[in-house]
Amino acid sequence: MSNYAQTARVKGIILDENSVPVDNVNISYQNKLTHTNANGFYELTVPANQKITIIFSHVSLKKTTATLQLKPNEDYEFNVVMNNKAEQMGEVVIVNNRKRVQGITNLEPEVIRKIPGANPGIENILKTLPGVYSNNELSTQYAVRGGNYDENLVYVNEIEVYRPFLVRSGQQEGLSFTNTDLVQNVDFSGGGFQAKFGDKLSSVLDITYRRPTKFGAAADVNFLGASFAVDAVSKNQKWTALTGFRYRNNSFLVKSQQTETNYKPSFADVQTNISYTASTKWQWSFLGNISQNKYNYQPLSSQTNFGTISEPIALQVFYQGQEKDKYDTYFGALKSTFDVNENFILKFIGSAYHTLEQEYFDIDAAYSLGEVDSNIGSETFGNVTFSRAIGSQLNHARNDLDALIVNAEVKGFHNLKKHQIEWGLKYTREDIRDRIIEWEVIDSAGFSLNNPKILPIKDQPYDPVYVGPLVPYQNVRATNFVTINRFSGYAQWSLKDKIGTSDVWYNAGVRMHQWQVSGDGLDGNNQTVISPRAQFAIKPDWDKDMVFRISGGFYHQPPFYRELRDSSGNVNPNVKAQQSVHFVLSNDFSFKMWNRPFKMVTEAYYKTLTDVNPYTLENVRIRYAATNNATAFAQGFDMRLNGEFVPGTESWFSFGYLKTKENIDNRGDIARPTDQRLKFGILFQDYMPNIPSVKVYLNLVYNTGLPGGSPSYADPYLYQNRLRDYRRADVGFSYVLTEKNASRPEGHWLKNFKELSAGFEIFNMFNNQNAITNTWVRDAYTKSQYAIPNYLTSRVFNIKLSMRL
């Protein structure tokens, strides 16, 4: 496929009335001309994002014309039957069957930019899709169909991107890699994806940045930050540059939490995508990103109320100390596309990712667990009148990480009549330098609690340990220098054909991944995995527009550095690749309701996993066991109805059911940390009928509770507690000043803008108290333990201004 961002390609087969291929048919658009070969096949490159009229002519057949409008980079198949009668075809409505048969969900960039969310962007929209789960509005991470945050592939312009290693909570994350001001196309697959996509277990997010065709600019300013983007094009159209700058400060959100803090975050990045068209056959592009995320956090005090109406309880915490985290990332990628001929394309990609991360904190927390006066007539109503427990906790860390990841890749694409062949080879080198110094000391009711994993288990502090050393409750110290060399490759075949009068699509492919871990004191085995995958789709020749798809295969996840490191900080170089077998059965039904387009997509899936590497999940930090001592499964059903519920706007309703369990050391099945049973999501767009310039956007998510409410040291087989359900609704109102630009006279100042709008947003509209983890406190009075929820953000108001030239 051609990679010209301002062009698309039309191709197909021309037949006569007897379904015989016709050669030497002239296909033209303005000064572009091609002709069919002996098999009736043709191919023509045309401009994108504009209506064009293509002329089909032949010496013995009547001329035929067709009007098309294609998207940039689109490869559209258009077959024509020519006869002895002249035919003027109407406009062709493009339905992208390629994405339908691959099980890919396409998200419009305009929708992504407008939908409100505490962390706006692509991930904000993904969380409304079925099968995609997240219980943390401060995080851009998401889990798909029972997987975790490390199991999702993310590509930008076919280049794999990474996220920081040390982030442990959503409020530390800052900005995701993808800048929505630069995006042209977003595709997402939640399972059963093709072999050309890499070695992860759960999902693929495939993002394409646009290539400018003329000068443009965009800016957004709000209480949480600002963004600015510029499109630039040279006079000869050979050079284009797309550059974006973003700044974000989450203190406005975090200060809505129950912890009183001095909070000074600073998240900023600059990103550019530069393209050069050397000739009609050769193109070059560079994608670069520099990001600096600083997280300075000084907690002062907090009070969390819980319990029942008749017996209210409060946890008061007073803090000393602070946390200073810093994540600097540098990313650059060079890509070249060479059109060898109209049926053979080569791509060369080289990229480098460098991250420098530090996590430093010393925080002393003194707590008091007490009873709250619930007597309305009392002078001390609402105050803590009796302390059941007191204690303190000191957390210390000096963690540093320096990682360099380098990739070199070559890809090929062959168009052989009806058949398409794709292949690729890739080399990756990962150099990790990691130092961990982290410990925690707990004092409860006058006793220093020892680590239950080291000393004999006793009912501390009520049955204290009198023998043995006085050690921290948790203590992790390690220094690791690790190098991982990887070779991977894939080959896949695709075919569109017919069975009777029904259209069918076939895809089959295989991936290979070989890797070895080495470093100071490490000598890992050379390991190799093979992953065959296949898809089949059929579109019956029915009055109803339906596509049925079945897909599946083997999916391996060779361990990344985080999966090699256990909870003690030690690296196991011989951790195997986790293996998953996917089975996905889906139906895509396009129809009209109220004379407007709608689509219902349903998918049933089952995944069986072996060589599973168990992990614990706390906020967004994942800690692996660095073993392959478990098996698991995930099964579920996803449904999404989207369409124009309001004319001219796209909205959708999503539902997902998931069940995922694991068996560790043959002890029996228990819920995995991502076992999120039910999910409902709504994304809705509307406008006021009498004031169409006023737009309304609603983003609503409901997820049932995750496992993870138990203490971090607890045996999961003995303690299967769940967090409360996650409920969140964000709403945005926007007044578009440029709505009536078409009727305004030339020279009006608003004519200078493609879009100018002012907006008002309400995050967590219903002020739901969502919790991400529990803090466990012992009560010396009743000898009980209490789970105190760590709440996320409450209701927050935001004002924003958006502009596009």
HELIX and SHEET records of a PDB file:
HELIX    1   1 ASN A   97  GLN A  102  1                                   6    
HELIX    2   2 PRO A  109  LYS A  114  1                                   6    
HELIX    3   3 ILE A  122  LEU A  126  1                                   5    
HELIX    4   4 TYR A  149  GLU A  151  5                                   3    
HELIX    5   5 GLY A  170  GLN A  172  5                                   3    
HELIX    6   6 THR A  180  LEU A  182  5                                   3    
HELIX    7   7 SER A  251  VAL A  254  1                                   4    
HELIX    8   8 TYR A  561  LEU A  564  1                                   4    
HELIX    9   9 ASN A  741  SER A  743  5                                   3    
HELIX   10  10 TRP A  749  ASN A  752  5                                   4    
SHEET    1   A 3 PHE A  41  PRO A  47  0                                        
SHEET    2   A 3 THR A   7  LEU A  15 -1                                        
SHEET    3   A 3 ASP A  75  GLU A  77  1                                        
SHEET    1   B 3 PHE A  41  PRO A  47  0                                        
SHEET    2   B 3 THR A   7  LEU A  15 -1                                        
SHEET    3   B 3 VAL A  80  VAL A  81  1                                        
SHEET    1   C 5 LYS A  32  HIS A  35  0                                        
SHEET    2   C 5 ASN A  26  TYR A  29 -1                                        
SHEET    3   C 5 ILE A  52  HIS A  58 -1                                        
SHEET    4   C 5 LEU A  61  LEU A  68 -1                                        
SHEET    5   C 5 GLU A  87  GLU A  91  1                                        
SHEET    1   D 5 THR A 105  LEU A 107  0                                        
SHEET    2   D 5 VAL A 183  SER A 189 -1                                        
SHEET    3   D 5 SER A 203  TYR A 209 -1                                        
SHEET    4   D 5 ASN A 152  VAL A 156  1                                        
SHEET    5   D 5 ILE A 159  GLU A 160 -1                                        
SHEET    1   E 2 VAL A 132  TYR A 133  0                                        
SHEET    2   E 2 ALA A 143  VAL A 144 -1                                        
SHEET    1   F23 PHE A 447  LEU A 449  0                                        
SHEET    2   F23 HIS A 419  SER A 444 -1                                        
SHEET    3   F23 VAL A 384  LEU A 416 -1                                        
SHEET    4   F23 PHE A 344  VAL A 372 -1                                        
SHEET    5   F23 PRO A 312  ASN A 341 -1                                        
SHEET    6   F23 TRP A 282  GLY A 307 -1                                        
SHEET    7   F23 THR A 259  THR A 277 -1                                        
SHEET    8   F23 TRP A 239  ARG A 248 -1                                        
SHEET    9   F23 GLY A 225  VAL A 233 -1                                        
SHEET   10   F23 GLY A 216  ASN A 222 -1                                        
SHEET   11   F23 VAL A 796  ARG A 804 -1                                        
SHEET   12   F23 GLU A 755  PHE A 763 -1                                        
SHEET   13   F23 TYR A 726  VAL A 736 -1                                        
SHEET   14   F23 ILE A 691  ASN A 703 -1                                        
SHEET   15   F23 LEU A 678  MET A 688 -1                                        
SHEET   16   F23 SER A 651  ILE A 664 -1                                        
SHEET   17   F23 ALA A 630  GLY A 643 -1                                        
SHEET   18   F23 ARG A 596  VAL A 612 -1                                        
SHEET   19   F23 GLN A 578  MET A 593 -1                                        
SHEET   20   F23 ASP A 545  GLN A 557 -1                                        
SHEET   21   F23 GLN A 527  LYS A 539 -1                                        
SHEET   22   F23 SER A 502  GLY A 519 -1                                        
SHEET   23   F23 GLN A 474  ILE A 499 -1                                        
SHEET    1   G17 PHE A 447  LEU A 449  0                                        
SHEET    2   G17 HIS A 419  SER A 444 -1                                        
SHEET    3   G17 VAL A 384  LEU A 416 -1                                        
SHEET    4   G17 PHE A 344  VAL A 372 -1                                        
SHEET    5   G17 PRO A 312  ASN A 341 -1                                        
SHEET    6   G17 TRP A 282  GLY A 307 -1                                        
SHEET    7   G17 THR A 259  THR A 277 -1                                        
SHEET    8   G17 TRP A 239  ARG A 248 -1                                        
SHEET    9   G17 GLY A 225  VAL A 233 -1                                        
SHEET   10   G17 GLY A 216  ASN A 222 -1                                        
SHEET   11   G17 VAL A 796  ARG A 804 -1                                        
SHEET   12   G17 GLU A 755  PHE A 763 -1                                        
SHEET   13   G17 TYR A 726  VAL A 736 -1                                        
SHEET   14   G17 ILE A 691  ASN A 703 -1                                        
SHEET   15   G17 LEU A 678  MET A 688 -1                                        
SHEET   16   G17 SER A 651  ILE A 664 -1                                        
SHEET   17   G17 ASP A 669  ALA A 671 -1                                        
SHEET    1   H23 PHE A 447  LEU A 449  0                                        
SHEET    2   H23 HIS A 419  SER A 444 -1                                        
SHEET    3   H23 VAL A 384  LEU A 416 -1                                        
SHEET    4   H23 PHE A 344  VAL A 372 -1                                        
SHEET    5   H23 PRO A 312  ASN A 341 -1                                        
SHEET    6   H23 TRP A 282  GLY A 307 -1                                        
SHEET    7   H23 THR A 259  THR A 277 -1                                        
SHEET    8   H23 TRP A 239  ARG A 248 -1                                        
SHEET    9   H23 GLY A 225  VAL A 233 -1                                        
SHEET   10   H23 GLY A 216  ASN A 222 -1                                        
SHEET   11   H23 VAL A 796  ARG A 804 -1                                        
SHEET   12   H23 GLU A 755  PHE A 763 -1                                        
SHEET   13   H23 TYR A 726  VAL A 736 -1                                        
SHEET   14   H23 ILE A 691  ASN A 703 -1                                        
SHEET   15   H23 LEU A 678  MET A 688 -1                                        
SHEET   16   H23 SER A 651  ILE A 664 -1                                        
SHEET   17   H23 ALA A 630  GLY A 643 -1                                        
SHEET   18   H23 ARG A 596  VAL A 612 -1                                        
SHEET   19   H23 GLN A 578  MET A 593 -1                                        
SHEET   20   H23 ASP A 545  GLN A 557 -1                                        
SHEET   21   H23 GLN A 527  LYS A 539 -1                                        
SHEET   22   H23 SER A 502  GLY A 519 -1                                        
SHEET   23   H23 LEU A 522  ASP A 523 -1                                        
SHEET    1   I 2 TYR A 615  GLU A 618  0                                        
SHEET    2   I 2 ARG A 621  TYR A 624 -1                                        
SHEET    1   J 2 ALA A 771  ASP A 779  0                                        
SHEET    2   J 2 SER A 784  TYR A 791 -1                                        
END                                                                             
